[in-house]
């Protein structure tokens, strides 16, 4: 399999784009996808001061790197949650990346607030972790005058969370899954998801082809995400499902202005000059 761009040996066969790319051409292609997505949804602005939350995993590593390459004014934020050796290892990776791509690294430690995630009882760990990260990201960004917080959420993250809440009848959460969430209060910093349409395997290919440091270790407290497993399964059967799903989320709630017309033949409401029924009559009545 050869790269469509340069003819060299391809390392990725991207079926949803119908293209195979080598290790040199893929990063350029990936960066163009992110650039187009950011512009399409107005996720970020060139004059904004961006705080990118980086955990050390492939997705956030890919996000901060591509934002740097696209010349955004961006800094990194690592939150030390105090999860034993896991947090220590991730911090080392983030520090190495900061040096590699020349981006300023900011570090906030949960211990400075009197506790760590290791102090939380197991059944409440994930809830406490999410609450702590949201609080610390927002507070640090506001106090240090950042315009927006960028996170590395992927299309799989967004799709699985949406499906989970739709099944549970919690439709209010859909509004929070948009590619950019503006502030509703002076103390809330806008949130942005530059990788809104990107998939995990694309992010993995990006960090691998650029030989970037990243953690392949899962959080020791992370539960099995059955909803994401369902999303993986659907994507394996229907290529492009995730990206089409998140694009559909953006359209929910949008008001589409539609001109009201009336059929020239029968006078009923129609979206065209001749309604669908009259087209059927015209097509098939002559054959009777």
SEPAMI-295753 format. One line per field, with one value per residue (C-alpha): residue number from 1; y negated, z, x. Coordinates in nm, 4 decimals, always signed. Example, Ala and Ser with C-alpha at 12.3 -4.5 7.8 and 13.67 -1.06 7.14 Angstrom:
BEGIN
i	(1;2)
y	(+0.4500;+0.1060)
z	(+0.7800;+0.7140)
x	(+1.2300;+1.3670)
END
This chain:
BEGIN
i	(1;2;3;4;5;6;7;8;9;10;11;12;13;14;15;16;17;18;19;20;21;22;23;24;25;26;27;28;29;30;31;32;33;34;35;36;37;38;39;40;41;42;43;44;45;46;47;48;49;50;51;52;53;54;55;56;57;58;59;60;61;62;63;64;65;66;67;68;69;70;71;72;73;74;75;76;77;78;79;80;81;82;83;84;85;86;87;88;89;90;91;92;93;94;95;96;97;98;99;100;101;102;103;104;105;106;107;108;109;110;111;112;113;114;115;116;117;118;119;120;121;122;123;124;125;126;127;128;129;130;131;132;133;134;135;136;137;138;139;140;141;142;143;144;145;146;147;148;149;150;151;152;153;154;155;156;157;158;159;160;161;162;163;164;165;166;167;168;169;170;171;172;173;174;175;176;177;178;179;180;181;182;183;184;185;186;187;188;189;190;191;192;193;194;195;196;197;198;199;200;201;202;203;204;205;206;207;208;209;210;211;212;213;214;215;216;217;218;219;220;221;222;223;224;225;226;227;228;229;230;231;232;233;234;235;236;237;238;239;240;241;242;243;244;245;246;247;248;249;250;251;252;253;254;255;256;257;258;259;260;261;262;263;264;265;266;267;268;269;270;271;272;273;274;275;276;277;278;279;280;281;282;283;284;285;286;287;288)
y	(+0.0000;-0.3321;-0.6871;-0.8719;-1.1973;-1.0956;-0.7285;-0.6094;-0.3175;-0.4057;-0.3628;-0.4461;-0.3432;-0.5931;-0.4299;-0.7114;-0.9502;-0.6872;-0.7686;-0.5964;-0.8076;-0.7670;-0.8790;-1.2147;-1.2990;-1.1873;-1.4619;-1.7289;-1.5732;-1.5484;-1.9121;-2.0197;-1.8269;-1.9979;-2.3387;-2.2894;-2.1693;-2.4636;-2.7075;-2.5299;-2.5501;-2.8642;-2.6623;-2.8954;-3.2439;-3.3466;-3.6371;-3.4231;-3.3170;-2.9432;-2.7162;-2.3550;-2.0920;-1.8099;-1.4788;-1.3007;-1.0700;-1.0525;-1.2725;-1.5743;-1.5348;-1.5442;-1.8461;-2.0701;-1.9747;-2.0509;-2.3815;-2.4808;-2.3857;-2.5894;-2.8918;-2.9438;-3.1350;-2.8355;-2.7188;-2.3829;-2.3020;-1.9796;-1.8988;-1.6731;-1.4790;-1.2788;-0.9364;-0.7630;-0.6794;-0.7315;-1.1085;-1.1274;-0.9431;-1.1549;-1.4741;-1.3647;-1.2980;-1.6380;-1.8090;-1.6336;-1.7344;-2.0983;-2.1020;-1.9164;-2.1532;-2.4647;-2.5447;-2.6943;-2.4414;-2.5359;-2.2858;-2.2832;-2.0327;-1.9110;-1.8496;-2.2266;-2.2263;-1.9733;-1.6336;-1.4082;-1.1633;-0.8799;-1.0114;-0.9644;-0.6441;-0.4227;-0.4509;-0.8310;-0.8588;-0.9352;-1.1946;-1.3648;-1.3557;-1.5177;-1.7813;-1.8654;-1.8964;-2.1211;-2.3436;-2.3773;-2.4310;-2.7064;-2.8807;-2.8730;-2.9961;-3.2829;-3.3948;-3.3908;-3.5709;-3.2982;-3.3493;-2.9852;-2.6343;-2.3647;-1.9957;-1.6844;-1.5277;-1.3041;-1.2119;-0.8800;-1.0650;-1.2921;-1.0201;-0.7769;-1.0467;-1.1659;-0.8169;-0.7443;-1.0567;-1.0143;-0.6603;-0.7985;-1.0697;-1.3467;-1.5596;-1.8755;-1.7494;-1.7614;-2.1365;-2.0831;-1.8571;-2.1261;-2.1965;-2.5268;-2.6277;-2.9993;-3.1514;-3.2124;-3.3960;-3.6243;-3.3554;-3.0858;-3.0561;-2.9312;-2.5683;-2.4472;-2.1021;-2.1325;-1.7526;-1.7492;-1.5494;-1.3579;-0.9916;-0.8255;-0.6240;-0.9453;-1.1031;-0.7905;-0.7947;-1.1615;-1.1202;-0.8058;-0.9552;-1.2616;-1.0427;-1.2441;-1.1318;-1.0097;-0.7806;-0.4514;-0.3737;-0.3884;-0.5584;-0.2870;-0.4161;-0.4202;-0.1893;+0.0109;-0.2247;-0.0045;-0.2952;-0.3636;+0.0071;-0.0127;-0.3141;-0.1260;+0.1638;-0.0577;-0.2370;+0.0961;+0.1847;-0.1610;-0.3571;-0.7285;-0.6819;-0.8852;-1.1848;-1.1916;-1.1624;-1.4593;-1.6691;-1.5916;-1.7103;-2.0534;-2.0796;-1.9980;-2.3113;-2.5086;-2.6969;-2.6359;-2.9053;-2.7408;-2.9199;-2.8152;-2.7276;-2.5948;-2.3280;-2.4744;-2.1813;-2.1122;-2.4155;-2.2174;-2.3236;-2.2055;-2.2538;-2.2831;-2.4177;-2.0798;-1.8683;-1.5145;-1.3654;-1.5459;-1.4267;-1.0717;-1.1315;-1.2800;-0.9943;-0.6966;-0.7899;-0.7839;-0.4188;-0.3059)
z	(+0.0000;-0.1109;+0.0071;-0.2245;-0.1731;-0.2342;-0.3307;-0.0298;+0.1892;+0.3683;+0.7449;+0.7601;+0.5500;+0.6393;+0.5038;+0.5981;+0.3813;+0.1182;+0.1400;+0.2449;+0.3807;+0.4843;+0.8130;+0.6609;+0.4872;+0.7626;+1.0155;+0.7497;+0.6601;+1.0276;+1.0913;+0.7935;+0.9352;+1.2732;+1.1112;+0.8994;+1.1987;+1.4166;+1.1411;+1.0553;+1.4076;+1.5257;+1.8040;+1.8554;+1.7524;+1.6582;+1.9041;+2.2025;+2.4814;+2.5104;+2.8100;+2.6896;+2.9550;+2.9031;+3.0888;+2.9181;+2.7119;+2.3323;+2.2754;+2.4780;+2.3540;+1.9949;+2.0731;+2.2230;+1.9514;+1.6617;+1.8187;+1.8519;+1.4886;+1.3776;+1.5528;+1.8249;+2.1389;+2.3694;+2.7035;+2.8772;+3.2073;+3.3920;+3.6990;+3.9481;+4.0977;+4.3288;+4.1828;+4.3025;+4.0465;+3.7632;+3.8194;+3.8651;+3.5384;+3.3454;+3.4796;+3.3552;+3.0101;+2.9977;+3.1080;+2.8296;+2.5731;+2.6872;+2.6138;+2.2835;+2.1323;+2.3254;+2.5063;+2.8547;+3.1134;+3.4105;+3.6941;+3.9560;+4.2416;+4.4035;+4.7239;+4.7641;+4.8265;+5.1082;+4.9460;+4.6506;+4.4489;+4.6416;+4.9521;+4.7905;+4.8453;+4.5363;+4.4484;+4.4330;+4.2646;+3.9082;+4.0187;+4.2474;+3.9731;+3.7141;+3.9606;+4.0634;+3.7075;+3.5960;+3.9017;+3.8810;+3.5030;+3.5191;+3.8235;+3.6958;+3.3502;+3.4922;+3.7497;+3.4895;+3.2257;+2.9632;+2.7121;+2.6599;+2.7895;+2.5303;+2.6100;+2.4122;+2.3900;+2.0843;+1.8737;+2.0635;+2.3968;+2.2806;+2.1061;+2.3996;+2.6490;+2.4294;+2.3798;+2.7527;+2.8378;+2.5583;+2.6772;+3.0301;+2.9084;+3.0084;+2.6942;+2.8662;+2.8465;+2.4655;+2.4708;+2.6689;+2.3990;+2.1362;+1.9962;+2.1853;+2.4952;+2.5638;+2.9103;+3.0873;+3.3814;+3.4354;+3.6451;+3.3785;+3.1061;+2.7623;+2.6784;+2.3395;+2.1849;+1.8897;+1.8337;+1.8149;+1.4882;+1.5413;+1.6361;+1.8864;+1.6210;+1.4290;+1.7427;+1.8081;+1.4536;+1.4903;+1.8104;+1.6752;+1.3397;+1.5158;+1.7813;+2.0633;+2.4266;+2.5641;+2.8314;+2.7204;+3.0817;+3.1786;+3.4978;+3.7691;+3.8871;+3.5451;+3.5214;+3.2101;+2.9767;+2.8264;+2.6302;+2.4557;+2.3764;+2.2077;+2.0086;+1.9006;+1.7831;+1.5809;+1.4210;+1.3206;+1.1377;+1.0047;+0.9165;+0.9847;+1.2398;+1.5134;+1.2984;+1.1463;+1.4937;+1.6422;+1.3350;+1.3911;+1.7526;+1.6303;+1.4179;+1.7045;+1.8047;+1.4994;+1.3439;+0.9724;+0.7810;+0.5198;+0.2570;+0.2468;-0.1010;-0.2469;-0.5126;-0.8546;-0.9304;-0.6138;-0.3977;-0.0920;+0.1101;-0.0577;-0.0390;-0.4186;-0.6974;-0.7391;-0.4300;-0.3956;-0.4251;-0.7495;-0.8873;-0.8086;-0.9755;-1.2800;-1.3043;-1.2421;-1.3381;-1.7091;-1.6825;-1.5434)
x	(+0.0000;+0.1466;+0.0904;-0.1454;+0.0445;+0.4062;+0.4100;+0.6113;+0.5048;+0.1823;+0.1469;-0.2226;-0.5207;-0.7929;-1.1053;-1.3417;-1.1363;-1.0514;-0.6831;-0.3592;-0.0728;+0.2903;+0.4462;+0.5460;+0.2200;-0.0195;+0.0716;+0.0148;-0.3205;-0.4198;-0.3297;-0.5405;-0.8387;-0.8071;-0.7609;-1.0726;-1.2781;-1.1719;-1.2658;-1.5915;-1.7314;-1.5515;-1.3880;-1.0909;-0.9848;-0.6326;-0.6278;-0.7319;-0.4998;-0.5623;-0.5061;-0.4813;-0.5540;-0.3034;-0.3177;-0.0291;-0.2506;-0.2388;-0.5447;-0.4385;-0.0791;-0.2059;-0.4254;-0.1570;+0.0920;-0.1398;-0.2500;+0.1139;+0.1814;-0.1206;+0.0344;-0.2245;-0.1279;-0.1408;-0.0030;-0.0350;-0.2029;-0.1284;-0.3385;-0.1631;-0.4521;-0.2267;-0.3059;+0.0114;+0.2787;+0.0310;+0.0164;+0.3945;+0.4610;+0.2133;+0.3699;+0.7129;+0.5697;+0.3994;+0.7205;+0.9122;+0.6518;+0.6630;+1.0359;+0.9927;+0.7355;+0.8449;+0.5206;+0.4922;+0.3735;+0.1557;+0.1027;-0.1722;-0.1671;-0.4859;-0.2908;-0.2573;-0.6338;-0.6038;-0.6634;-0.5827;-0.7905;-0.6216;-0.8028;-1.1459;-1.3428;-1.3431;-1.7132;-1.6863;-1.3453;-1.4599;-1.7115;-1.4575;-1.1944;-1.4200;-1.5398;-1.1833;-1.0544;-1.3404;-1.3024;-0.9242;-0.9171;-1.1741;-1.0299;-0.6729;-0.7751;-0.9817;-0.7262;-0.4483;-0.6543;-0.6841;-0.9648;-1.0588;-0.9842;-0.9112;-0.9621;-0.8730;-1.2182;-1.2522;-1.5536;-1.5739;-1.5852;-1.8624;-2.0644;-2.0530;-2.1481;-2.4345;-2.5759;-2.5520;-2.7497;-3.0034;-3.0793;-3.1161;-3.3532;-3.1115;-3.1374;-3.0161;-2.6582;-2.6564;-2.6086;-2.2866;-2.1411;-2.0962;-1.7465;-1.7371;-1.9309;-1.9472;-1.9516;-2.2828;-2.1218;-1.8228;-1.6535;-1.6864;-1.4217;-1.5380;-1.4530;-1.3301;-1.2845;-1.0447;-1.0524;-1.4323;-1.4353;-1.1122;-1.1021;-0.8707;-0.6884;-0.6119;-0.4668;-0.2603;-0.1214;-0.0347;+0.1682;+0.3371;+0.4349;+0.5784;+0.7443;+0.5889;+0.6045;+0.2721;+0.1367;-0.0186;-0.1125;-0.4777;-0.5833;-0.5891;-0.9267;-1.0921;-1.3951;-1.4818;-1.6649;-1.9361;-2.0822;-1.7545;-1.7196;-2.0594;-1.9413;-1.6261;-1.8397;-2.0719;-1.7769;-1.6219;-1.9436;-2.0246;-1.7108;-1.7561;-2.0351;-1.8656;-1.7898;-2.1370;-2.2900;-2.1039;-2.1771;-2.5425;-2.5162;-2.4116;-2.7226;-2.9595;-3.1418;-3.0409;-3.3275;-3.3504;-3.5326;-3.7494;-3.9512;-4.3157;-4.4352;-4.7558;-4.7853;-4.8624;-5.0924;-5.2947;-5.2213;-5.1038;-4.7993;-4.4803;-4.1032;-4.0872;-4.3044;-4.4725;-4.5388;-4.4106;-4.7585;-4.8381;-4.5067;-4.6166;-4.9533;-4.7865;-4.5393;-4.7609;-5.1206;-5.0320;-4.9334;-5.2694)
END
